[in-house]
Amino acid sequence: MDASDKPKVVLGVGGGIAAYKACELLRRLTESGHSVRVVPTASALHFVGEATWSGLSGNPVSTEVWDAVHEVPHVRIGQGADLVVVAPATADLLAKAAHGLADDLLTNTLLTARCPVVFAPAMHTEMWEHPATQENVATLRRRGALVIEPAVGRLTGVDTGKGRLPDPAEIFEVCRGVLARGAEVARGSEGAGGSGAARGSGAVRGSGVAGGLGAARGDLAGRHVVVSAGGTREPLDPVRFLGNRSSGKQGYALARTAVARGARVTLIAANSALPDPAGADVVRVGTALELREAVLGAAVDADAVVMAAAVADFRPVQYAQGKIKKKDGEEPAPINLTRNPDILAEISASRARPGQIIVGFAAETDDVLANGRAKLARKGCDLLVVNEVGERRTFGSEQNEAVVLAADGTETSVPYGPKEALADTVWSLVAPRLA
Ligand SMILES: Cc1cc2nc3c(=O)[nH]c(=O)nc-3n(C[C@H](O)[C@H](O)[C@H](O)COP(=O)(O)O)c2cc1C
């Protein structure tokens, strides 16, 4: 691909301790075919030097509006971008962006960009929770920027709390999602006689209706969505459990794509080893009963609940306090099972909010569509994603194929492809159904 055809990403880097993590984000962006211009602040260069940004991006690096003035960089860099991502975004940068200050190259770029803008804040919990920062974040979100929630974990020094920069690989996934979504929106508006702001793959640049800050805002902005993922484990004794093959990848893809579309996301994760999606609040659970409690709690103010987790239908009646031993000459004792609550049917029957959209998943091995239709009617949910599963199908795979059945009788087929594509189709069906 010619350099001029590559989607153009501006990576703004603020003066936070997490600046070193932006090097990995930069690497992922360049290696996946993006042309990246790094615009650090002067403070950021205290943490990672100009040579690193320039060497890794292959582009010149400046913090000032006074370098290469003949190229008018304070305007051109922002105007030419398909995506601006600021990682880490310091409290200071969020404040400047919210108030429209323009005293260096990055803040000028933020004012001239008409493409989607993503901020990945990182700072101490006190700075993040301060009303000034929260108001600045609200202002930026209202204007259409995507501000992803910081992660919880180790901060600078010995403290722990909310304010950590999410995993760079996960920020990269958000960027990819926003670029892909922007291109989709742009294609839609071109078809509808829009201004044709798109250029090449992933391009949403320009002042057309499809581009602009709103393209990052996404159709789930201001919404709270709950996604369950993974597979529950029903313990038999301290070392054994009844489980299933779900890896959590489909649920995590749903969480990731919902963040990229602007939603506040609660991910209820059952026994998944996957890294936390950037911007999602992750609640970890083990058993079906724990998952039920977490889903009911999070669903109270949710606009949509997507039940992608594989929840055990049954659990052992008895839990042995000590490891069950084999005894010479004796057959093993039978395992008696009891039913777990049907969470999907329960939340569909008594919705926590009027108009709440409930999406279920049906993993079937035979008579896939007929069983799916029967399950949709039985459970009373709005949408049911039906896929065929087997030992080497779907579980743990990066790909999926499904039919989404709707309570209004419509069916949407999603061809074999990345789990992100199925996740995006689900949200495209959920978004217009939200009150
Ligand atoms: C060691 C150290 C770590 C810092 N880490 C952060 C941080 O993670 N987040 C933040 O908002 N500010 C952090 N600061 C404060 C910022 O560097 C300071 O507010 C600076 O003015 C930010 O400038 P900038 O937004 O132009 O990059 C840190 C400062 C120091 C000395």
The ligand as an SDF file (V2000), in Angstrom:
LIG
                    3D

 31 33  0  0  0  0  0  0  0  0999 V2000
    6.4560   11.1680   37.4560 C   0  0  0  0  0  0  0  0  0  0  0  0
    5.2280   11.8870   37.0090 C   0  0  0  0  0  0  0  0  0  0  0  0
    4.1510   11.1590   36.5990 C   0  0  0  0  0  0  0  0  0  0  0  0
    2.9840   11.7960   36.1600 C   0  0  0  0  0  0  0  0  0  0  0  0
    1.9330   11.0470   35.7430 N   0  0  0  0  0  0  0  0  0  0  0  0
    0.7960   11.6480   35.3580 C   0  0  0  0  0  0  0  0  0  0  0  0
   -0.2890   10.8760   34.9030 C   0  0  0  0  0  0  0  0  0  0  0  0
   -0.2310    9.6440   34.8190 O   0  0  0  0  0  0  0  0  0  0  0  0
   -1.4170   11.5230   34.5370 N   0  0  0  0  0  0  0  0  0  0  0  0
   -1.5410   12.8720   34.5980 C   0  0  0  0  0  0  0  0  0  0  0  0
   -2.5990   13.4130   34.2870 O   0  0  0  0  0  0  0  0  0  0  0  0
   -0.5040   13.6350   35.0060 N   0  0  0  0  0  0  0  0  0  0  0  0
    0.6660   13.0530   35.3760 C   0  0  0  0  0  0  0  0  0  0  0  0
    1.7230   13.8260   35.8010 N   0  0  0  0  0  0  0  0  0  0  0  0
    1.5770   15.2870   35.7930 C   0  0  0  0  0  0  0  0  0  0  0  0
    1.7420   15.8510   34.3910 C   0  0  0  0  0  0  0  0  0  0  0  0
    3.0290   15.5330   33.8790 O   0  0  0  0  0  0  0  0  0  0  0  0
    1.5430   17.3620   34.3920 C   0  0  0  0  0  0  0  0  0  0  0  0
    0.1810   17.6590   34.7310 O   0  0  0  0  0  0  0  0  0  0  0  0
    1.8630   17.9910   33.0560 C   0  0  0  0  0  0  0  0  0  0  0  0
    1.6190   19.3730   33.1190 O   0  0  0  0  0  0  0  0  0  0  0  0
    1.0440   17.3750   31.9350 C   0  0  0  0  0  0  0  0  0  0  0  0
    1.3840   18.0030   30.7440 O   0  0  0  0  0  0  0  0  0  0  0  0
    0.7170   17.6160   29.3530 P   0  0  0  0  0  0  0  0  0  0  0  0
   -0.7190   17.3910   29.6020 O   0  0  0  0  0  0  0  0  0  0  0  0
    0.9740   18.8010   28.4920 O   0  0  0  0  0  0  0  0  0  0  0  0
    1.4210   16.4200   28.8460 O   0  0  0  0  0  0  0  0  0  0  0  0
    2.9050   13.2080   36.1800 C   0  0  0  0  0  0  0  0  0  0  0  0
    4.0210   13.9410   36.5790 C   0  0  0  0  0  0  0  0  0  0  0  0
    5.1690   13.2920   36.9860 C   0  0  0  0  0  0  0  0  0  0  0  0
    6.3330   14.1170   37.3960 C   0  0  0  0  0  0  0  0  0  0  0  0
  1  2  1  0
  2  3  1  0
  2 30  2  0
  3  4  2  0
  4  5  1  0
  4 28  1  0
  5  6  2  0
  6  7  1  0
  6 13  1  0
  7  8  2  0
  7  9  1  0
  9 10  1  0
 10 11  2  0
 10 12  1  0
 12 13  2  0
 13 14  1  0
 14 15  1  0
 14 28  1  0
 15 16  1  0
 16 17  1  0
 16 18  1  0
 18 19  1  0
 18 20  1  0
 20 21  1  0
 20 22  1  0
 22 23  1  0
 23 24  1  0
 24 25  2  0
 24 26  1  0
 24 27  1  0
 28 29  2  0
 29 30  1  0
 30 31  1  0
M  END
$$$$
